[in-house]
Amino acid sequence: MGLRKASISLQELRSKIYQKAKAEPQWRFWGMYTHLCKIETLEEAYALAKRNNGAAGVDGVTFEEIEEAGKEQFLLEILQSLLKGDYRPQEYREVSIPKANGKKRVLKIPTIRDRVVQGALKLILEPIFEADFQEGSYGYRPERKAHDAIAVVDKALFKGYHQVIDIDLASFFDNIHHCQHRSEM
């Protein structure tokens, strides 16, 4: 399989997607799968997954093992599977973590292979959805931290504002239905 260099960088692509989504909120994007199936997208998604330094999934494969065998080959296999249309995510590895209130939180850990594909999807889709967020939203957004939200509140209090609205969905991830296969929906 011959690989071609992307016509624009991933960063430029994400910027153009964001600009289009911001300028035309009703625009419906199509052809996004093409951008997912670029080696540059998969390489960046791999780098993001590795930076998180997560544990191995059900297959037991670690970043060290992938890199010993060849990261490029690993990414090419994912790319070929995506292009052929036979990519299927693997089961999650479940780990229970005790919570302060005595309950346990079940974490479902995907394989590194699946984290790369999920990360690639995030890289392509995030700019579309990011364009719709309000400026004052801070939760789970790129380049934003809880400390940034606190700084905004601090400035507002200094200017004389005296009401803060904070919404937190308690145990949200404990209470939503997690289905692993479309047929379970």
Order of alpha helices (4+ residues) and beta strands (2+ residues): alpha-alpha-alpha-alpha-alpha-beta-beta-alpha-alpha-alpha
